[in-house]
Structures are given as C-alpha cells and as structure tokens.
C-alpha cells in the first residue's frame, strides 16, 4: 500500500477484502478500501487509499488526497493530490491540484487541474467577473 506523507497521528479505518459497502460515506482522517465500495464518498479533509484488487463504483469521491492501486469508476475530486499506481484501472473525470499517473495504468477520462485562486479582489468586482477569472485560471486537459 502507498504511504501518505504526514507527521500527525490520525485514525486509520480499513475496509477489508471481504467488505462490501453500498451508500454514502463520510470520514475525517484516513480510509483504506481493500474490498468493494459502491456509492458516494464525501470527506474533504480525509485521505483515501483504494488498494490493489479493490473495486469502487462511485457517483463521486471528494477527498483531500487519493491514492489508487485498484479499480475505480466515477468522478474524482481531491483538493491536494491524486496518485494512480501501476496496475490500476481508472474510468473517471478527475479534478485535483496535483496528479501522478504511473506506467501501466488503464485511464479513461478528463483531467481538470486546480490552481490557486486568481489574483482578484472578490469584493471589488462583479460576481460574473470573479467567476470568469476562476474559470480562466483552471486548465482542462481533455483526451490527454
């Protein structure tokens, strides 16, 4: 399993290989899925690892960081980073600040990179101008 780089102690929850979960999941620290998951994961401050041989068919995953070594289908959003390890299969649209895709990965989808907020004062411009500045700052890498 991949390692998360943080020096703080956090709770780690592991869904074992025999675990099958269907529904909406929320957590704050770290979760490792080694079984099957279907549904939606919403953990904006959490770190998620999808282990080798794990299968996730999701509506969406919204986490701080995500490491994938298994099979994933669905929309992925990680505010910090996403790492897709060798041997993984990912059929997803991805939105993240940093992305690493290893060799020998089966990837199908679009990638949108999150960048810093634009250098524009929110209170000095119309909301449509601020939205446009946000949109123009992002980079959409389609069919890459």
C-alpha positions, 0 to 999 in steps of 0.5 A: 500500500502507498504511504501518505506523507504526514507527521500527525497521528490520525485514525486509520479505518480499513475496509477489508477484502471481504467488505462490501459497502453500498451508500454514502460515506463520510470520514475525517482522517484516513480510509483504506478500501481493500474490498468493494465500495459502491456509492458516494464518498464525501470527506474533504479533509480525509485521505483515501487509499483504494488498494490493489484488487479493490473495486469502487463504483462511485457517483463521486469521491471528494477527498483531500488526497487519493491514492489508487492501486485498484479499480475505480469508476466515477468522478474524482475530486481531491483538493491536494493530490491524486496518485494512480499506481501501476496496475490500476484501472481508472474510468473517471473525470478527475479534478485535483491540484496535483496528479501522478499517473504511473506506467501501466495504468488503464485511464479513461477520462478528463483531467481538470487541474486546480490552481490557486485562486486568481489574483482578484479582489472578490469584493471589488468586482462583479460576481460574473467577473470573479467567476470568469477569472476562476474559470480562466485560471483552471486548465482542462486537459481533455483526451490527454 
